[in-house]
Amino acid sequence: MAKNSEKTLVKHKAAITEAIEAIEKCRDSHSKTLEIGYNGYLNVFPEEIRQLTWLTSLSVVGTDIKVLPDWIGELEKLRVLDISSNQKIRNLPSSLTNLKHLKKLNLGNTGIKKLPSFLGNLHSLELLEIGVYNIKEVPQCILDLPKLNRIETRGYDISHLPSLVVKQHELNVKEYFRRIERCKKNKTKKLDLSYLYLSELPKEFSDLYWLQELDLTCNDLRQLPEWIGNFSELTVLNLSYNELTSLSDSIGNLLKLKKIWLDNNHLQTLPETFGNLKSLEILFLSEGNNNSELEGIYGQGSWFTSFPESFGNLSSLKTFSIAETRLKGLPDSFGNLKSLRELTIQESMTRDFYFPKTMKNLQSLKRVSLSAFNKVPDFVGDLKGLTELDISHNRLYALPDFIGNLKKLKTLNLHSTWIKELPEWVGNLKNLVELDISSNDIAVDPEIVKKLPKLKKFFDCYNIYNDDNEGRH
């Protein structure tokens, strides 16, 4: 117990030292912005910040701090205050009302259950973030702040606060039209409509034909209108975190599209026209956002289960990532993706996942990441140009010998694979720069590691041995 207490004390002192160094740097440069945090051993709000009266932006996030000091109100020039991810802060000091110029206040993921009514005096406030699951009350005077144009709840359920629901919807609609009008006025090629919780795309959106990048992340879209295919100049489209159950056939008209994110929807498949996207280079597809309501409606098919045969027509595809789907395998046409350089398949995969024999045609692959399998698929052994292989988080009791033939490998990740020994052929991987065998019950023959002349990082159990450390095997 004494040793653990000493370690905790050392880490606490290190956290304070790190914060003080950041504060001193801010003081010496007279910077108007200070960011500290993301350290669970920092448990006191640094008193030294009190002297930085010229600050306009202060971020102290992700700590073990319990109390926001009353003197915070002395930083009267603050326009941005972020104390998010401090779950032990449960109350706010009334001195916050002195921050007459405050425009953005982030209280997300704190322990605050009730917003104090004195926040209604922050008449310059434009953005309030309260993304927290346990918020119980938001006084009407806060919702009525004259300049408030955004309330961000980060997708948490706020149905028990009907006045907040109404206000957030009202502000989101206004923000939507504000962004649309700004886009039309300036003919900007990039439009961000994320976190507006839109249930549909209003018709006013349809004539922005010049758009090249569109971000619709974190909305409530269940379908895309047919006219989405009219955005012929689009190169980037982010549809992550919506409620989409299908994509319009017209998406196949986006012939200039290079990047698309479809993560966390409820797609069962892609339309056959998806194969028309011959310019597509990057595709991310994860179905980890399923909910019980949709599962009741759509049953077991509510997660992604199949690709259209036309998928193999994506001749420019370079990066492909899928996770948490209900796929049973990849189509034979997958082997036609000869431009593919990065392949990631992970999480919640079935154990008898089918990889077609055509996978050996993917000779452009440089990086492969596979997890939640019982074996390394045979096609990996045919990828002679592979430089990075991540097979962590698999139930592998032994490694297949064909990995030893991948002479160009620079990175091999075997973290949490259940292997019991490191095969001697690992010593033949002369280009290996990084090797991770951590979180395995394994004994390592140091002679194998010595045979790797280019090895710079070796993760053994929970230790890291660098090439310039005396501790390297």
N, C-alpha and C positions, 0 to 999 in steps of 0.2 A: 504493500500500500504506500509506503514511504517513497519508493522509487517512482510509482505512478504519479504521486503528488509533485515530486520534483520535476518530472517530465512536463506535467501540466503547467507548472510555474514557469519553466523555461519557455514553453510555447506561448504562454501569456505575455511574457516579457518581450518575446520576439514580435508578437503581434503589435504591441504598443510601440516598439522601436520602429517597425515598418510604417505605422501610421504617423509617428512623429517625423520621420524622414520625409514623408510626402508633404506634411504640413510645413516643414522648414523649407522645402524646395518651393512650395507655393508662396511662402512669405518672402523668400529671397528674390524671386522673380516677379513678385507682385501680381501673380496670375489671378484672374478673376474666377477661375474654375478649380475646384478641388474635388477629387474622387478618391475615396478610401473604402476599404471593406473587403467582403468575401473572405472573412477570416473568423471562424467560430470562437477563437480565443480572445478576440477583442470584445471586452464586456463593459467598457466604460467609454462614454462619449468624450473624446479628447478635449480637455479644457483649453488647450493651445489654439483651437479653432476660434475661440472667442475673440482673439486679437485680430483676426483677418476680416476686419469690418468692410473691406472693399469687395468682398466676394459677391458675385452675381449668380453663381451656380455651385451648389453643394450637394454631393452625393456620398452618403454613408450607408452602405447596403450590405446585407448578408453577414451580419455580426451577431454577437451574443449580448448586445447592449439592451438593457432593460428600461432605461429612462432617457427621454429626450430632455436635455436641460432647459431650465427656464430662460437662461441667457441667450438661447437661440434667437429670441426676438430682437437682440441687439444687432443682428446682421441685417440691417434694414434695407440694404441694397439687393438682397436676394431676389432673383426672378425665378429661379428653379431650386426646389428642395426635394430630394429623393431619399427617403428612408425606408425603401421597400426591402422585403426579405429580412426584416428584423422582427422575428415572431414573438419576442419577449416584450416588445414595446406595446403597452396596452392603453396608454393615455397620452394625450397631447397637452403641452403647456399653453395656457391662455395667452402667453406672450407672443404667440404666432400672429396675433392680430396686428402686431407692429410691422409686419412684413407687407407694407402697403403696395409694393411693386411686384409681389409674387404672382407669377403667371402660371407656373406648373408645380403641382404638388402630387408626389407619388407616395401613396400609403399602401401599395399593394403587398400582400402576403405579410402583413404585420399581425399583432395580436389585438388590434383595435376592433371592438365589436360595435361601438356606437360612436358616430362622428359627433363631436361637440358642436353646439349651435353657434359658438363664437367664430367658427370658420365662415359663417355667413357674413363676416366683416371683411373678408378678403376680396374687395371689390375689383381687383385687377385680375383675379384668377380666371384663366382660360381653359386649363386642362386639369382635371382631377382624376387620378388613378386610384381605384379602391378595389383592385382585383383580389378579393379575399373571400373565402367560403363562409366565414362565420359572421359577416357584417349583419347587424340586427336592426340598425336604425340610421336613416339619413334625414336630418331635419329639412323641412321645406325651404327654410331660409337659405340653405346651401344650394338647393336646386334652382333657386330664383336669382342667384348671383348674375348681375347684368352682363358680364363679359364671358361667362362660362359657355364654351362651345363644344367641349368634349368631356364625356365621362367614360373612362375606360374601366371595364370590369373583367377584362381578360377571359371572357367566356364562362365565368362562374355563374351559377344559377342565382338569379336575383328575383325570382317570381314571387317571393314572400314580401317583396318591397314594391308594390304596384306603382307608387308614385315615381320611384327610381326607374322602373321599366318604361313608363310613359315618357319621362324626361329624356332618358337615354335614346329612345327611338326618335323623339322629336329632334334632338341634337344631331343624331346620325343622319337623318334625312337632310337636314340643313347642311351638314358637312359634305354629304354626297353631292348636292347641287353646287356647293361652293367649289369643290374640286373639279366638277364637270365644267362649270363656267370658266374657271381659271384655265383649264385645259383648252377649251374652245377659244378663249381670248388670245392665249399665247401660242396656240397650236403646238403645245408640248408633246413630245413623242413618247413620254413616259407618264403613266397614270397609276397612282396608288389609291386603291379603294379598299385596302385591308382594314379589318377590325371595325367594319361598319354594320355588321350583322344584317346585311341585306337578305331578304327572302327571295328577291327577284331583281333582275336588271331592268330598270325603267327604260322606256322607249327613248328618252332623251340621250341615252348613252349610245344609241345605235349609229349615229352619224359621225362618230370620231374615227373616220376611216384611216386617218394618218398615223394612228397609234402603232408604236413598235414594241413597247413593253407595257404589260398590264398585270397588276398585282391584285388579285381578288381573295387573298388569304383571309381566313377567319371571317367568313360570312355564313349565311344560312341557306345558301343556294341549293335547291334540290334538282334543278335542271338548268341547262343553258339554252337560251333562245336560238332558233335556227339562224337568226341574223348574225350570230357570233362568227360565222364563216365569211362574213363580208369584210372582216378586219384583215385584209390581204397583206398588210405590211407588218403584221405582228411577227416578232422574232423571239419574244420571251412571254410566257404565260404561266402565272402561278395560281393554281386553283386549290391549294392545300387547305385543309380544315374547313370543308363545307359539308353539305349533306347530299352530294351528287350520287345518284343511283345509276346514271347512265350519261353518256356524252352524245351530243347531237351529231348526226352524220355530217353536218356541214363543217365540223372541225377539220375534216379532211381537205378543206379548201385553203387552209392556212399554210400555203406552200413555202413560205419563208420562215416558218417557225423553227427555231433552233433549240429552245429549252422549254420544257414543260414540267411542272410539279403537280402531281395528282394525289399527293399524300393525304391520308386521313379523310377519306370520303367513304362512300358505300357502293363503289363500283363493282359490278359483277364481271364485266368484260369491257373491251374497247370496241368501238364500231369498226366494221370492215374497212371503212374509209380512212382509218387511222394510218393504214399502210401507205397512204398518199403523201405522207409528210417526209418527203425525200431529203429535206434539209435538216431534219431533227438530229441533234447531236447529244442532247442530255434528257433523260427521262427518269424521274423519281416517282415510285409508286409504293405506298405503304397504306395498309388498310387497318391501322390500329385504332381507329376512332369509332368503332362500331358501338351502337347503343341498343338497349333492350327493346325500345319501341320499334325501331326499324327491323330488328331481328324477328319480332313478332309478326311483322307485316310480310317480310321477304324471306323469312326462314333461314335455312342454312346457306342459301345463295346470296346472302347480304354482303358477303365479302368476296373479294376477287377470286374467280375460279378458273378463268381460261383466257387465252389470247386468241385474237382472230388469226387465221392463216396468213393474212396479209402482213402480219407483224414483221415477217422476214424481209419485207420490201424496204425497211428503214435503212437504206444503204449508207447513210452518213452517221448513224448512231455510234457514239464513242463512249458514253457513260450510261450505264443502266443499273438501277438499284430498286429492288423490291424487298418488302419486309411485311410480316404479319398478314399474309394472304392465306387463302385456302386452295392455292394452286396444288395440283398433284404432279405437275411437271411442266416442262417447256415444250413448245411445238417443234416439230422437225425443222420448220423454216427458220428457227432461231439460229441455226448454223450458217445462215446466209448473211448474218450481220458482220461482215468481214472487216468493218472499220472499228469494231468494238475494242476499246482499250481498257475499260474498267467495268468489272462485273461484281455486283454485290447482291447476295441472296442470304437473308438472315431472318431469324426469329419466327417461331410458330410454324415451321415447315413440317409437312408430313414426313415420316421416316422413310417411306418408299418413293420419295420424290424422283420423278423421271427426267433424266438428262438424255436427250437424243444423241445418237452416234455422230450426228453432224456437228456437235460442239467442237470436235477436233479441228474443224475448219477455221476456228477463231484464232488465227495465228497472230493477230495484231494485239491480242490481250497482253497487257503489261501488269495489271493489278487484278487479283481475284480475292474476294472475301466471301466465305461461306460459313454459316453457323447453324446449329440445331440439327445436325446430321449425325448418323452413326458411322459413316465412312466418308473418305475423300473420294469423290467421283473420279472414274478412270480418265475422263477427258483432260483432267489437270495435267496428267503425265505427258500429254501431247503438246503442251503449250511451251515450246522451247524458248520463246522470247520473254517468258514471265520474269518480272523483276520483284514483284511483291506478292506474297501469298499469306493471307490471313485466314487461318482455320481455327481460330479461337472459339471457345464455347461450343465445342462438339464433343460427343461421347465417343472419343477415339481411344481405344485401349492400346493401339499400336499404329505406327505411321507406315503408309505404303512405301515400298522401296523406290517407286518411280519418282518421288520427290527429289531423291538424290541425283536424278539426271537433269534437273532444272538448273543448269550451270550458271545462268544469268541472274539467279535470285540474289537480291540485295537485302530483302526483309522477309523474315519468316516468323509469324506469330502463332505460337502454340499455347497461348494463355488458356487455362481452364479446359483442357482437352482430355483429362483422365489418363494420359499416357504414363507408363511406369518407367520407361527408360528412353534415353536419347540414342538413336541408332548411330553406329559408327560412320555410316555414309554421310552424316551431317558434316563431317570433316572434309568432304569433297566439295562442299559449296564454297569455293574459294572467293567468290565475290560478295559473300554475306557481310553486310554492314551492321545489321541489327537482328538480334535473336531474342525472342521472348518465350521463356518456358515457365513463367510464374504461375502460381496457383495450381501446381501439379505436385502430386506426391512422387517425386522423382529424384533419383541420385544421378549426378552428372559426372562422367569421366572427364577430368580437366584436360586430358590429352586431346580429346575431341575439339575442345574450344581452342586449344593452342594451335591447331591446324588451320584456323581461320584467320589469315593474315590481315584482312580488311575490317574485321569486326571492331566496331566502335562502341556499340551498346549491347550489353548482355543483361537481360532481365531474368534473374534467378530467384525463385520464390518471390519475396517482396523487396529484393535489393536490386540496385542498378550498378553495374560495373562498367565504367567508361574506360576508353583506351588510355586515358591519362591518370587513372586511379591505380594506386598500389594494390587495391583489393581485387583486381581482375584475376580470374582463374588463369 
